Amino acid sequence: MPDIMHTLKIQAPPDRVYRAITTAEGVRSWWTRDVSLDSAAGGTGEFGFYGRRFVVKIVIDALEPEARVRWRVANAAWPGDIVEFDVKPEAGHTRLAFAHRGFGEADQRYAGATTRWGVYLLSLKEYLETGKGKPNPDDIDL
């Protein structure tokens, strides 16, 4: 099964990267402004895109402060069902390893998700380094 994987070098400390992924305020700054998100393991989240024409619902499977976040997709938004963020401090910056696992095949939906995740992860980097990301609906139209 193909997985989507990205890695980014971010000029920000691990605690800021972690908060940007695990809080509604943080996610609104880089992924989508339509966010409902618990900040505890076992909690849930809901992310709306394009006037809620596309909605992702998740369950938070794992939270390791400043190190790891794992979401399990709880609706049919994507064929892939596990989203992971691994946050690692490196000399003067943070390395973010991202994976979206569980796709059955490398089809058009996989290709679209791969491209979108790349765009949004660059938005996360931009938000953390400059203070301004490009979350939906201000992202690029692909």
TAJOFEN-V303406 format. One record per residue. RES is the residue in three letters. SS is DSSP state (~ for helix, > for strand, _ for the rest). OMEGA is omega in whole degrees, -180 to 180 (999 if undefined). Layout:
res/ss/omega
RES/SS/OMEGA
RES/SS/OMEGA
This chain:
res/ss/omega
MET/_/179
PRO/_/174
ASP/_/170
ILE/>/179
MET/>/177
HIS/>/172
THR/>/-177
LEU/>/170
LYS/>/-176
ILE/>/179
GLN/_/178
ALA/_/179
PRO/_/-178
PRO/~/-179
ASP/~/177
ARG/~/178
VAL/~/-179
TYR/~/179
ARG/~/179
ALA/~/-179
ILE/~/-170
THR/~/178
THR/_/178
ALA/~/179
GLU/~/179
GLY/~/-178
VAL/~/178
ARG/~/-176
SER/_/-177
TRP/_/-175
TRP/_/177
THR/>/180
ARG/_/-179
ASP/>/-172
VAL/>/165
SER/>/-173
LEU/>/170
ASP/_/179
SER/_/180
ALA/_/175
ALA/_/-176
GLY/_/179
GLY/_/-178
THR/>/176
GLY/>/176
GLU/>/-176
PHE/>/-180
GLY/>/-180
PHE/>/174
TYR/_/179
GLY/_/179
ARG/_/172
ARG/_/176
PHE/>/-178
VAL/>/176
VAL/>/175
LYS/>/-178
ILE/>/167
VAL/>/-180
ILE/>/-178
ASP/>/-177
ALA/>/172
LEU/>/173
GLU/>/-173
PRO/_/178
GLU/_/-178
ALA/_/-170
ARG/>/175
VAL/>/177
ARG/>/177
TRP/>/172
ARG/>/-180
VAL/>/-173
ALA/_/175
ASN/_/-175
ALA/_/-178
ALA/_/-179
TRP/_/170
PRO/_/175
GLY/_/-171
ASP/_/179
ILE/>/177
VAL/>/-177
GLU/>/174
PHE/>/175
ASP/>/-175
VAL/>/-177
LYS/>/176
PRO/>/173
GLU/>/-176
ALA/_/175
GLY/_/179
HIS/>/178
THR/>/175
ARG/>/177
LEU/>/173
ALA/>/-177
PHE/>/174
ALA/>/172
HIS/>/-170
ARG/>/172
GLY/_/177
PHE/_/-179
GLY/_/-179
GLU/_/178
ALA/_/-178
ASP/_/-179
GLN/~/179
ARG/~/176
TYR/~/-180
ALA/~/179
GLY/~/179
ALA/~/178
THR/~/-179
THR/~/-180
ARG/~/179
TRP/~/178
GLY/~/179
VAL/~/-177
TYR/~/177
LEU/~/173
LEU/~/174
SER/~/176
LEU/~/179
LYS/~/-180
GLU/~/178
TYR/~/-177
LEU/~/-178
GLU/~/-176
THR/~/-178
GLY/_/-179
LYS/_/175
GLY/_/179
LYS/_/180
PRO/_/173
ASN/>/16
PRO/_/-178
ASP/_/179
ASP/_/180
ILE/_/179
ASP/_/-179
LEU/_/999
